[in-house]
């Protein structure tokens, strides 16, 4: 892993350590969770703890997943540096913004932006490659974090992800580079559990409302 991702990892480790020491994010969830969308189903017992563990896992995978995506994009001749540099900058300035509390709450918007960028790049390149570059399905996890952040901030981060995504139009891939990227992907040997569905593992689900239809059988 490059020095760039070690810096992000150190930032994440500080945030996790702050939460373990003070539990501020977990305590704040007692006010936040009642306002989550009704389709998000949480375990009935100690939901704040489940969400906190979910958020920690959501954040901790970022360095390794980003490094994997950068290697794949480099193999395909796609310039990943603007994405990496923006994410690195957003993580590195957190202590300056919140020097007294570098916890999970201060890092969650950067984590959401990173996951959304990875999700969008993956979705954009999958039809061209015939397979996901990253074996991930973060939809539910991103929707839950979106609720934690609030619609206004989440929309701003989505817009920024869309701007960066323009650098990854499939038309930019020539056939030789495409083959190179697919072959590079095949070199990886994924370890089971390396690409977890965080929400599912923490018993967090999306449930659509059930329509109880009453059928009149009288004639």
C-alpha positions as CSV (number, residue, x, y, z in Angstrom):
1,X,0.0,0.0,0.0
2,X,1.4,3.4,-0.9
3,X,2.2,6.2,1.5
4,X,-1.0,8.0,0.3
5,X,-3.2,5.3,1.6
6,X,-1.2,4.9,4.8
7,X,-2.0,8.5,5.6
8,X,-5.7,7.8,5.1
9,X,-5.4,4.7,7.2
10,X,-3.8,6.7,10.1
11,X,-6.5,9.2,9.9
12,X,-9.1,6.4,10.2
13,X,-7.3,4.8,13.1
14,X,-7.3,8.1,15.0
15,X,-11.1,8.4,14.4
16,X,-11.7,4.9,15.6
17,X,-9.5,5.3,18.7
18,X,-11.4,8.6,19.5
19,X,-14.7,6.7,19.3
20,X,-13.4,3.9,21.5
21,X,-12.2,6.3,24.1
22,X,-15.3,8.6,24.2
23,X,-18.2,6.9,22.4
24,X,-19.5,10.3,21.2
25,X,-20.7,9.0,17.8
26,X,-22.6,6.1,19.5
27,X,-24.2,8.4,22.0
28,X,-25.3,10.8,19.3
29,X,-27.2,8.0,17.5
30,X,-29.8,7.9,20.3
31,X,-31.1,11.2,18.8
32,X,-30.4,10.3,15.1
33,X,-31.8,6.8,14.8
34,X,-35.5,7.6,15.4
35,X,-35.3,9.9,12.3
36,X,-33.9,7.3,9.9
37,X,-36.1,6.4,7.0
38,X,-38.7,3.8,8.0
39,X,-37.5,1.3,5.3
40,X,-34.2,0.9,7.3
41,X,-34.6,-2.0,9.7
42,X,-32.2,-2.2,12.6
43,X,-31.7,-4.9,15.3
44,X,-34.0,-4.2,18.2
45,X,-31.3,-4.7,20.8
46,X,-28.7,-1.9,21.1
47,X,-29.1,-0.4,17.6
48,X,-26.6,2.4,18.3
49,X,-23.9,-0.2,18.9
50,X,-24.7,-2.0,15.7
51,X,-24.7,1.2,13.7
52,X,-21.4,2.3,15.2
53,X,-19.7,-1.1,14.4
54,X,-21.2,-0.9,10.9
55,X,-19.7,2.6,10.4
56,X,-16.3,1.6,11.7
57,X,-16.1,-1.3,9.2
58,X,-17.5,1.0,6.4
59,X,-14.6,3.4,7.0
60,X,-11.8,0.9,7.7
61,X,-11.9,-0.8,4.2
62,X,-11.3,2.5,2.4
63,X,-7.5,2.4,2.0
64,X,-7.3,-1.2,0.7
65,X,-10.3,-0.8,-1.6
66,X,-9.0,2.5,-3.0
67,X,-5.5,1.0,-3.6
68,X,-7.1,-1.9,-5.5
69,X,-9.1,0.4,-7.7
70,X,-6.1,2.6,-8.4
71,X,-4.1,-0.3,-9.6
72,X,-6.9,-1.4,-11.9
73,X,-7.4,2.0,-13.3
74,X,-3.6,2.4,-13.9
75,X,-3.7,-0.9,-15.8
76,X,-6.5,0.5,-18.0
77,X,-4.7,3.8,-18.7
78,X,-7.3,5.8,-16.6
79,X,-6.0,8.6,-14.6
80,X,-7.0,7.9,-11.0
81,X,-4.8,10.6,-9.4
82,X,-7.4,13.4,-9.3
83,X,-9.7,11.1,-7.4
84,X,-7.0,9.9,-5.0
85,X,-5.7,13.4,-4.4
86,X,-9.1,14.8,-3.6
87,X,-9.9,12.0,-1.2
88,X,-6.4,12.3,0.4
89,X,-6.9,16.1,0.8
90,X,-10.4,15.7,2.4
91,X,-9.0,13.2,4.9
92,X,-5.9,15.1,5.7
93,X,-7.6,18.3,6.6
94,X,-10.0,16.8,9.2
95,X,-7.7,17.4,12.2
96,X,-7.5,21.1,11.2
97,X,-11.3,21.4,11.1
98,X,-12.0,19.5,14.3
99,X,-8.8,19.4,16.4
100,X,-10.7,18.6,19.6
101,X,-12.8,15.8,18.3
102,X,-11.4,13.7,15.4
103,X,-14.0,11.0,15.7
104,X,-16.3,8.9,13.5
105,X,-18.7,11.8,13.0
106,X,-15.9,14.0,11.6
107,X,-14.8,11.4,9.0
108,X,-18.2,10.0,7.9
109,X,-18.7,12.4,5.0
110,X,-15.3,11.7,3.6
111,X,-16.0,8.0,3.9
112,X,-19.4,8.3,2.1
113,X,-17.8,10.3,-0.7
114,X,-15.1,7.7,-1.2
115,X,-17.5,4.8,-1.3
116,X,-19.8,6.6,-3.7
117,X,-16.9,7.3,-6.0
118,X,-15.8,3.7,-5.9
119,X,-19.4,2.5,-6.5
120,X,-19.9,4.8,-9.5
121,X,-16.6,3.9,-11.1
122,X,-17.3,0.2,-10.6
123,X,-20.8,0.6,-12.1
124,X,-19.5,2.6,-15.1
125,X,-16.8,0.2,-16.1
126,X,-18.6,-3.0,-15.4
127,X,-20.5,-3.1,-18.7
128,X,-17.3,-2.6,-20.6
129,X,-15.3,-5.1,-18.7
130,X,-18.1,-7.6,-18.4
131,X,-17.5,-8.0,-14.7
132,X,-17.2,-5.7,-11.6
133,X,-13.7,-4.4,-11.1
134,X,-14.3,-4.6,-7.3
135,X,-16.5,-7.4,-6.0
136,X,-18.6,-5.1,-3.9
137,X,-22.3,-4.3,-3.5
138,X,-22.4,-1.2,-1.3
139,X,-25.9,0.0,-2.2
140,X,-27.5,-0.7,1.2
141,X,-24.5,0.5,3.2
142,X,-24.4,3.8,1.2
143,X,-28.1,4.4,1.7
144,X,-27.8,3.9,5.5
145,X,-24.8,6.3,5.7
146,X,-26.7,8.7,3.5
147,X,-29.5,8.8,6.1
148,X,-26.9,9.4,8.9
149,X,-25.5,12.4,7.0
150,X,-28.7,13.9,6.0
151,X,-30.1,14.6,2.5
152,X,-28.5,18.0,1.9
153,X,-24.9,17.0,2.6
154,X,-25.3,13.6,0.9
155,X,-26.6,15.3,-2.3
156,X,-23.6,17.6,-2.3
157,X,-21.2,14.7,-2.0
158,X,-23.1,12.8,-4.7
159,X,-22.7,15.8,-7.1
160,X,-19.0,15.8,-6.4
161,X,-18.7,12.1,-7.1
162,X,-20.5,12.7,-10.4
163,X,-18.0,15.4,-11.4
164,X,-15.1,13.0,-10.8
165,X,-16.9,10.2,-12.6
166,X,-16.7,12.1,-15.8
167,X,-13.0,11.1,-16.0
168,X,-13.9,7.5,-16.3
169,X,-16.1,7.4,-19.4
170,X,-15.8,3.9,-21.0
171,X,-15.1,5.6,-24.4
172,X,-11.6,6.4,-23.0
173,X,-10.7,2.7,-22.8
174,X,-8.9,1.4,-25.9
175,X,-9.1,-2.4,-26.5
176,X,-5.5,-3.1,-25.5
177,X,-5.9,-1.2,-22.2
178,X,-9.2,-2.9,-21.5
179,X,-7.5,-6.3,-21.9
180,X,-4.7,-5.2,-19.6
181,X,-7.2,-4.1,-16.9
182,X,-9.1,-7.4,-17.1
183,X,-5.9,-9.4,-16.9
184,X,-4.7,-7.4,-14.0
185,X,-8.0,-8.0,-12.2
186,X,-7.6,-11.8,-12.7
187,X,-4.2,-11.6,-10.9
188,X,-5.9,-10.8,-7.6
189,X,-6.8,-13.7,-5.3
190,X,-9.6,-12.4,-3.1
191,X,-9.7,-13.5,0.5
192,X,-13.2,-14.6,1.7
193,X,-14.6,-11.7,3.7
194,X,-12.4,-9.1,2.1
195,X,-15.4,-7.5,0.4
196,X,-18.1,-7.7,3.1
197,X,-21.7,-6.5,2.9
198,X,-21.4,-4.4,6.0
199,X,-25.1,-3.8,6.4
200,X,-26.1,-7.5,6.1
201,X,-23.4,-8.6,8.5
202,X,-24.6,-6.1,11.1
203,X,-28.3,-7.2,10.6
204,X,-29.2,-3.9,8.9
205,X,-31.7,-4.3,6.1
206,X,-33.9,-2.3,3.8
207,X,-37.5,-3.4,3.9
208,X,-40.1,-2.1,1.4
209,X,-43.6,-1.5,2.8
210,X,-46.0,-4.4,2.4
211,X,-49.2,-3.6,0.7
212,X,-52.0,-5.5,2.4
213,X,-54.5,-5.9,-0.4
214,X,-58.0,-6.8,0.7
215,X,-59.8,-8.8,-2.0
216,X,-63.5,-8.6,-2.1
217,X,-64.8,-12.1,-2.9
218,X,-68.4,-11.2,-2.6
219,X,-70.7,-11.3,-5.7
